[in-house]
Amino acid sequence: MPYTWKTKIDVDETIVVIMSVLDKHPDLPNWLIVTIIGSISGSDKKMVKYFFNEVEKHAPSALKYFESTQ
């Protein structure tokens, strides 16, 4: 079951996970991509917009994994 973002802190935690994984590996694992796509689908549009803004700021190389969900 995907995680639903209810606050900016929920999104921030996701961004930290993305950044941490990308610091150690060149790509995000499939399980993480699927989980985040589920969060994008199930969360309020404001939280989704915040997610994309934060990814663009802190982990722009990860945008490619989620472009199809915008």
N, CA and C atoms as a LAMMPS dump frame, in Angstrom:
ITEM: TIMESTEP
0
ITEM: NUMBER OF ATOMS
210
ITEM: BOX BOUNDS ff ff ff
-5.0000000000000000e+02 5.0000000000000000e+02
-5.0000000000000000e+02 5.0000000000000000e+02
-5.0000000000000000e+02 5.0000000000000000e+02
ITEM: ATOMS id mol type element x y z
1 1 1 N 0.839 -1.176 0
2 1 2 C 0 0 0
3 1 3 C 0.892 1.251 0
4 2 1 N 0.671 2.153 -0.915
5 2 2 C 1.487 3.372 -0.989
6 2 3 C 1.282 4.264 0.234
7 3 1 N 2.28 5.039 0.504
8 3 2 C 2.268 5.993 1.595
9 3 3 C 1.641 7.292 1.098
10 4 1 N 0.665 7.821 1.832
11 4 2 C 0.008 9.066 1.446
12 4 3 C 0.666 10.227 2.189
13 5 1 N 1.094 11.236 1.424
14 5 2 C 1.683 12.425 2.038
15 5 3 C 0.565 13.306 2.571
16 6 1 N 0.628 13.61 3.854
17 6 2 C -0.381 14.474 4.468
18 6 3 C 0.194 15.828 4.853
19 7 1 N 1.501 15.886 5.036
20 7 2 C 2.167 17.131 5.419
21 7 3 C 3.447 17.292 4.6
22 8 1 N 3.993 18.494 4.643
23 8 2 C 5.262 18.737 3.956
24 8 3 C 6.381 17.907 4.577
25 9 1 N 6.27 17.619 5.856
26 9 2 C 7.277 16.775 6.514
27 9 3 C 7.289 15.386 5.892
28 10 1 N 6.113 14.844 5.558
29 10 2 C 6.048 13.536 4.885
30 10 3 C 6.808 13.581 3.563
31 11 1 N 6.608 14.65 2.817
32 11 2 C 7.302 14.807 1.533
33 11 3 C 8.798 14.982 1.778
34 12 1 N 9.152 15.8 2.751
35 12 2 C 10.57 16.027 3.053
36 12 3 C 11.284 14.717 3.377
37 13 1 N 10.625 13.846 4.11
38 13 2 C 11.216 12.549 4.436
39 13 3 C 11.461 11.725 3.172
40 14 1 N 10.545 11.808 2.237
41 14 2 C 10.712 11.107 0.961
42 14 3 C 11.901 11.668 0.195
43 15 1 N 12.042 12.981 0.194
44 15 2 C 13.164 13.622 -0.498
45 15 3 C 14.489 13.184 0.122
46 16 1 N 14.533 13.107 1.439
47 16 2 C 15.754 12.661 2.118
48 16 3 C 16.102 11.231 1.714
49 17 1 N 15.105 10.375 1.617
50 17 2 C 15.347 8.997 1.188
51 17 3 C 15.902 8.975 -0.236
52 18 1 N 15.292 9.737 -1.122
53 18 2 C 15.767 9.804 -2.507
54 18 3 C 17.224 10.27 -2.548
55 19 1 N 17.518 11.337 -1.836
56 19 2 C 18.884 11.873 -1.832
57 19 3 C 19.873 10.861 -1.266
58 20 1 N 19.484 10.194 -0.218
59 20 2 C 20.357 9.2 0.414
60 20 3 C 20.657 8.04 -0.532
61 21 1 N 19.634 7.552 -1.194
62 21 2 C 19.829 6.441 -2.139
63 21 3 C 20.728 6.886 -3.296
64 22 1 N 20.472 8.067 -3.823
65 22 2 C 21.273 8.545 -4.959
66 22 3 C 22.716 8.853 -4.571
67 23 1 N 22.96 9.125 -3.297
68 23 2 C 24.341 9.314 -2.84
69 23 3 C 25.14 8.014 -2.905
70 24 1 N 24.437 6.887 -2.789
71 24 2 C 25.1 5.582 -2.745
72 24 3 C 24.995 4.798 -4.042
73 25 1 N 23.976 5.087 -4.849
74 25 2 C 23.709 4.318 -6.066
75 25 3 C 23.36 5.276 -7.206
76 26 1 N 23.637 4.874 -8.429
77 26 2 C 23.334 5.768 -9.556
78 26 3 C 21.841 5.853 -9.894
79 27 1 N 21.079 4.862 -9.466
80 27 2 C 19.651 4.803 -9.807
81 27 3 C 18.816 4.489 -8.573
82 28 1 N 17.551 4.871 -8.635
83 28 2 C 16.616 4.499 -7.579
84 28 3 C 16.141 3.068 -7.811
85 29 1 N 15.974 2.286 -6.754
86 29 2 C 15.458 0.926 -6.924
87 29 3 C 13.983 0.955 -7.31
88 30 1 N 13.583 -0.067 -8.011
89 30 2 C 12.214 -0.146 -8.509
90 30 3 C 11.183 -0.059 -7.38
91 31 1 N 11.425 -0.721 -6.262
92 31 2 C 10.449 -0.7 -5.156
93 31 3 C 10.211 0.725 -4.67
94 32 1 N 11.256 1.554 -4.656
95 32 2 C 11.119 2.933 -4.195
96 32 3 C 10.353 3.767 -5.222
97 33 1 N 10.65 3.567 -6.478
98 33 2 C 9.943 4.278 -7.549
99 33 3 C 8.448 3.964 -7.49
100 34 1 N 8.126 2.687 -7.373
101 34 2 C 6.723 2.262 -7.328
102 34 3 C 6.02 2.852 -6.106
103 35 1 N 6.697 2.845 -4.969
104 35 2 C 6.112 3.404 -3.748
105 35 3 C 5.851 4.894 -3.893
106 36 1 N 6.813 5.63 -4.45
107 36 2 C 6.647 7.079 -4.61
108 36 3 C 5.579 7.4 -5.647
109 37 1 N 5.518 6.64 -6.712
110 37 2 C 4.452 6.85 -7.701
111 37 3 C 3.085 6.626 -7.051
112 38 1 N 2.994 5.648 -6.176
113 38 2 C 1.75 5.43 -5.435
114 38 3 C 1.423 6.612 -4.538
115 39 1 N 2.453 7.181 -3.921
116 39 2 C 2.247 8.364 -3.081
117 39 3 C 1.788 9.553 -3.912
118 40 1 N 2.364 9.703 -5.082
119 40 2 C 1.959 10.783 -5.984
120 40 3 C 0.48 10.619 -6.364
121 41 1 N 0.092 9.399 -6.657
122 41 2 C -1.292 9.125 -7.073
123 41 3 C -2.299 9.32 -5.947
124 42 1 N -1.887 9.024 -4.712
125 42 2 C -2.838 9.028 -3.61
126 42 3 C -2.821 10.248 -2.722
127 43 1 N -1.961 11.204 -3.019
128 43 2 C -1.821 12.356 -2.137
129 43 3 C -2.481 13.607 -2.716
130 44 1 N -2.73 14.552 -1.845
131 44 2 C -3.304 15.839 -2.226
132 44 3 C -2.408 16.523 -3.257
133 45 1 N -3.028 17.213 -4.184
134 45 2 C -2.284 17.867 -5.276
135 45 3 C -1.257 18.878 -4.76
136 46 1 N -1.549 19.532 -3.639
137 46 2 C -0.583 20.485 -3.067
138 46 3 C 0.683 19.774 -2.605
139 47 1 N 0.502 18.589 -2.022
140 47 2 C 1.665 17.822 -1.565
141 47 3 C 2.465 17.298 -2.758
142 48 1 N 1.769 16.933 -3.817
143 48 2 C 2.437 16.449 -5.027
144 48 3 C 3.238 17.578 -5.672
145 49 1 N 2.639 18.753 -5.745
146 49 2 C 3.353 19.907 -6.3
147 49 3 C 4.59 20.215 -5.461
148 50 1 N 4.442 20.173 -4.147
149 50 2 C 5.569 20.403 -3.246
150 50 3 C 6.658 19.347 -3.482
151 51 1 N 6.251 18.088 -3.648
152 51 2 C 7.204 17.01 -3.926
153 51 3 C 8.034 17.33 -5.165
154 52 1 N 7.381 17.683 -6.249
155 52 2 C 8.117 17.951 -7.492
156 52 3 C 9.026 19.178 -7.353
157 53 1 N 8.578 20.187 -6.645
158 53 2 C 9.428 21.356 -6.411
159 53 3 C 10.672 20.979 -5.609
160 54 1 N 10.488 20.15 -4.604
161 54 2 C 11.614 19.752 -3.761
162 54 3 C 12.572 18.802 -4.478
163 55 1 N 12.031 17.902 -5.28
164 55 2 C 12.9 17.017 -6.065
165 55 3 C 13.732 17.851 -7.028
166 56 1 N 13.096 18.815 -7.658
167 56 2 C 13.817 19.669 -8.602
168 56 3 C 14.958 20.424 -7.907
169 57 1 N 14.736 20.857 -6.682
170 57 2 C 15.763 21.587 -5.93
171 57 3 C 16.893 20.686 -5.436
172 58 1 N 16.525 19.53 -4.867
173 58 2 C 17.475 18.727 -4.109
174 58 3 C 17.967 17.462 -4.805
175 59 1 N 17.213 16.958 -5.759
176 59 2 C 17.613 15.719 -6.445
177 59 3 C 17.081 15.732 -7.881
178 60 1 N 17.487 16.728 -8.677
179 60 2 C 16.917 16.855 -10.023
180 60 3 C 17.127 15.628 -10.908
181 61 1 N 18.156 14.852 -10.642
182 61 2 C 18.378 13.651 -11.453
183 61 3 C 17.288 12.601 -11.237
184 62 1 N 16.517 12.735 -10.176
185 62 2 C 15.442 11.78 -9.898
186 62 3 C 14.145 12.114 -10.624
187 63 1 N 14.045 13.3 -11.179
188 63 2 C 12.81 13.7 -11.868
189 63 3 C 12.424 12.731 -12.976
190 64 1 N 13.413 12.18 -13.644
191 64 2 C 13.136 11.28 -14.772
192 64 3 C 12.281 10.082 -14.372
193 65 1 N 12.342 9.686 -13.106
194 65 2 C 11.567 8.529 -12.643
195 65 3 C 10.084 8.841 -12.48
196 66 1 N 9.756 10.119 -12.351
197 66 2 C 8.394 10.508 -12.019
198 66 3 C 7.743 11.428 -13.03
199 67 1 N 8.425 11.713 -14.121
200 67 2 C 7.89 12.635 -15.135
201 67 3 C 6.543 12.195 -15.69
202 68 1 N 6.355 10.912 -15.855
203 68 2 C 5.101 10.424 -16.441
204 68 3 C 3.906 10.624 -15.517
205 69 1 N 4.162 10.959 -14.251
206 69 2 C 3.063 11.144 -13.304
207 69 3 C 2.64 12.597 -13.175
208 70 1 N 3.338 13.506 -13.843
209 70 2 C 3.003 14.938 -13.736
210 70 3 C 1.838 15.283 -14.614
